[in-house]
Amino acid sequence: MKYFSQFMLLALAVAVLLGLQYQYWFGGNGHVERNELLSQIEEQQRFNDNQVAANNLLRTDVNDLKNGLEAVEEHARLDLGLIKHNETFVQISTSPTTRSSQ
């Protein structure tokens, strides 16, 4: 009878241990869900880093527009086609030329 009670106590301890291990590996807030959350955090961190870089680029562009006339002139030339007095405008076509034989 003495060994039977020890065996039952050992079986109960193993069952509790197996239950806790199952909960750790497969249960809610377990190891699998933790790994999924870590991968989501890494993905979000990469996205945030890209957004920070884009924001820094926009911030420097805004500072250039506020403080310097060179940036304003550059935007006017590229976007609006600004040509200063005594400058010559040359436009080069990038379309392929085709000749038809007649």
GIVENTA-V586699 format. One record per residue. N is the residue number from 1. RES is the residue in three letters. SS is DSSP state (h for helix, s for strand, l for the rest). PHI is phi in whole degrees, -180 to 180 (999 if undefined). D_CENTER is the distance of its C-alpha to the mean C-alpha in Angstrom with 1 decimal. Layout:
BEGIN
n:N res:RES ss:SS phi:PHI d_center:D_CENTER
n:N res:RES ss:SS phi:PHI d_center:D_CENTER
END
This chain:
BEGIN
n:1 res:MET ss:l phi:999 d_center:64.7
n:2 res:LYS ss:h phi:-65 d_center:63.2
n:3 res:TYR ss:h phi:-71 d_center:61.0
n:4 res:PHE ss:h phi:-65 d_center:60.0
n:5 res:SER ss:h phi:-68 d_center:58.6
n:6 res:GLN ss:h phi:-67 d_center:56.7
n:7 res:PHE ss:h phi:-63 d_center:55.3
n:8 res:MET ss:h phi:-65 d_center:54.2
n:9 res:LEU ss:h phi:-65 d_center:52.6
n:10 res:LEU ss:h phi:-66 d_center:50.7
n:11 res:ALA ss:h phi:-63 d_center:49.7
n:12 res:LEU ss:h phi:-65 d_center:48.5
n:13 res:ALA ss:h phi:-65 d_center:46.4
n:14 res:VAL ss:h phi:-66 d_center:44.9
n:15 res:ALA ss:h phi:-64 d_center:44.1
n:16 res:VAL ss:h phi:-64 d_center:42.4
n:17 res:LEU ss:h phi:-62 d_center:40.4
n:18 res:LEU ss:h phi:-64 d_center:39.4
n:19 res:GLY ss:h phi:-63 d_center:38.5
n:20 res:LEU ss:h phi:-67 d_center:36.3
n:21 res:GLN ss:h phi:-63 d_center:34.6
n:22 res:TYR ss:h phi:-61 d_center:33.9
n:23 res:GLN ss:h phi:-64 d_center:32.5
n:24 res:TYR ss:h phi:-67 d_center:30.2
n:25 res:TRP ss:h phi:-82 d_center:28.9
n:26 res:PHE ss:h phi:-120 d_center:28.9
n:27 res:GLY ss:l phi:-79 d_center:29.5
n:28 res:GLY ss:l phi:-62 d_center:27.4
n:29 res:ASN ss:l phi:60 d_center:25.1
n:30 res:GLY ss:l phi:-92 d_center:26.1
n:31 res:HIS ss:h phi:-64 d_center:24.6
n:32 res:VAL ss:h phi:-65 d_center:22.8
n:33 res:GLU ss:h phi:-66 d_center:21.1
n:34 res:ARG ss:h phi:-62 d_center:20.1
n:35 res:ASN ss:h phi:-64 d_center:18.4
n:36 res:GLU ss:h phi:-63 d_center:16.5
n:37 res:LEU ss:h phi:-65 d_center:15.4
n:38 res:LEU ss:h phi:-63 d_center:14.4
n:39 res:SER ss:h phi:-69 d_center:12.2
n:40 res:GLN ss:h phi:-66 d_center:10.6
n:41 res:ILE ss:h phi:-65 d_center:10.3
n:42 res:GLU ss:h phi:-63 d_center:8.7
n:43 res:GLU ss:h phi:-64 d_center:6.0
n:44 res:GLN ss:h phi:-66 d_center:5.8
n:45 res:GLN ss:h phi:-65 d_center:6.3
n:46 res:ARG ss:h phi:-62 d_center:3.6
n:47 res:PHE ss:h phi:-62 d_center:1.9
n:48 res:ASN ss:h phi:-64 d_center:5.5
n:49 res:ASP ss:h phi:-63 d_center:6.3
n:50 res:ASN ss:h phi:-64 d_center:5.5
n:51 res:GLN ss:h phi:-68 d_center:7.4
n:52 res:VAL ss:h phi:-64 d_center:9.9
n:53 res:ALA ss:h phi:-63 d_center:10.6
n:54 res:ALA ss:h phi:-65 d_center:11.2
n:55 res:ASN ss:h phi:-65 d_center:13.3
n:56 res:ASN ss:h phi:-64 d_center:15.2
n:57 res:LEU ss:h phi:-63 d_center:16.0
n:58 res:LEU ss:h phi:-65 d_center:17.3
n:59 res:ARG ss:h phi:-63 d_center:19.1
n:60 res:THR ss:h phi:-67 d_center:21.0
n:61 res:ASP ss:h phi:-65 d_center:21.8
n:62 res:VAL ss:h phi:-65 d_center:23.3
n:63 res:ASN ss:h phi:-63 d_center:25.2
n:64 res:ASP ss:h phi:-63 d_center:26.6
n:65 res:LEU ss:h phi:-68 d_center:27.7
n:66 res:LYS ss:h phi:-74 d_center:29.4
n:67 res:ASN ss:h phi:-105 d_center:31.1
n:68 res:GLY ss:l phi:-124 d_center:31.8
n:69 res:LEU ss:h phi:-82 d_center:33.7
n:70 res:GLU ss:h phi:-63 d_center:32.4
n:71 res:ALA ss:h phi:-68 d_center:29.0
n:72 res:VAL ss:h phi:-64 d_center:31.0
n:73 res:GLU ss:h phi:-65 d_center:33.2
n:74 res:GLU ss:h phi:-62 d_center:30.5
n:75 res:HIS ss:h phi:-65 d_center:28.9
n:76 res:ALA ss:h phi:-66 d_center:32.4
n:77 res:ARG ss:h phi:-68 d_center:33.2
n:78 res:LEU ss:h phi:-75 d_center:30.1
n:79 res:ASP ss:h phi:-90 d_center:29.7
n:80 res:LEU ss:h phi:-111 d_center:33.3
n:81 res:GLY ss:l phi:75 d_center:35.3
n:82 res:LEU ss:l phi:-64 d_center:37.1
n:83 res:ILE ss:l phi:-128 d_center:40.0
n:84 res:LYS ss:l phi:-78 d_center:42.1
n:85 res:HIS ss:l phi:-63 d_center:45.9
n:86 res:ASN ss:l phi:68 d_center:47.4
n:87 res:GLU ss:l phi:-106 d_center:44.3
n:88 res:THR ss:l phi:-108 d_center:44.4
n:89 res:PHE ss:l phi:-96 d_center:41.7
n:90 res:VAL ss:l phi:-124 d_center:41.1
n:91 res:GLN ss:l phi:-116 d_center:39.0
n:92 res:ILE ss:l phi:-109 d_center:38.3
n:93 res:SER ss:l phi:-80 d_center:37.7
n:94 res:THR ss:l phi:-102 d_center:35.2
n:95 res:SER ss:l phi:-78 d_center:36.6
n:96 res:PRO ss:l phi:-69 d_center:38.7
n:97 res:THR ss:l phi:-90 d_center:42.4
n:98 res:THR ss:l phi:-126 d_center:44.7
n:99 res:ARG ss:l phi:-117 d_center:48.4
n:100 res:SER ss:l phi:-102 d_center:50.6
n:101 res:SER ss:l phi:-90 d_center:54.0
n:102 res:GLN ss:l phi:-124 d_center:56.9
END
